[in-house]
Amino acid sequence: MVVKKDGSRENYDREKLEKGLWIACEKRKITDDQISKLINNLEEKWGNVGKEVESKTIGEDLMDGLKEIDEVAYIRFASVYRQFKDIESFKRELNKLSK
């Protein structure tokens, strides 16, 4: 189960996760194998935590994984996940990445 920000719960949906990742990875040189390995590793990690995982944990873990695979895909995913409101918030994220 996924615990959303508002406290509601929904079933974990791997396909939904994969779809979001592929949107961020569009036109990048990322393989199916890389995405599958990332999700498999994270699912194992989340499964070790218990039957429920917070959506925040899922989002942060996905961003960390994407950062290791492709920085552009990471920024794309982060821009949606973190809902950048303006160019300054986007610049702050880029600055964190460059450090």
N, C-alpha and C positions, 0 to 999 in steps of 0.2 A: 504494500500500500504506500501511496505517496501522500504525505501531509502537506497541504498547500499553505500559503502564507496566511490565509484567513482561517486556518484551522480545519477546513474541510478535508476530506480524504477521497482519493480516487484510486482505482486500480493502476498499477504500474503498466505502462504501455511502451514496450521496446520500439515498436514501429514508429510511434510518435517521436520518440527520442532520436531515432535514426533519421527521420525526415528532417527534423530541425538541424541536425548536424550536416546533412547533405546540402541543405540550403546555404549554410555558412561556407561549405566547401566547394560550392559551384565554381567551375572553371579553374580549380586548383589541382595540382598533381597529387591527389590523395587517392589511395586505393581502397577498395572494399575491405581488404584485409586489415588495413590500418584502423578503419572505423569499427570493424567487428572486434578487433583486439581491444580497442579502447572501451567499447561497451561491455565486452565480456569481463575485462578486468574490473571495471567499476561495478558491474552487477555482483561479482564475487565479493568485492569490498562492502557493498551495501547489504548483501545477504548476511555477512558476518556481524553486522550491527544489530539486526533483528528483522522483524516482519514489517516495520514501517521505517521510511526514510523521508526526511524533510525535502521539499522541493528546492530549498536553498542549497542543501548539500549536493543534490543532483546537479544543479546549475553551476556551482563553484567547481565541482569535480570535472564536469565536462569542459569548462573553460581551461582548467589546468591541463587536462589531457590534450585539448586542441592547441594550446600554447606550445606543447612539445612537438606536435605534428606539423603545424603550419601557422605562422603568426598572423597572416591575413585572415584565415578562417577564424582564428581566435578573436580578432578584432570585430569581425562581422557578427559572430555569435554574441560577443560581449555587448555590442551596440544594441542588440535586441533584448538580451537578458537584463542588462543594467538600465535599459531605456534611457539612453543619453538624451538629455533635454536640450543641450546646446553644444556648440563647438568646443567650449571650454572643458566640459566634462569628457568629451572625446579626446581632447589633447592630454588631459590628465592620465587617461588610460594608456595612451600612446607613450607618454613619458614613463609610466610604470614599466611598460614592456621593454623600453630601451635601456633600463637600468640593469 
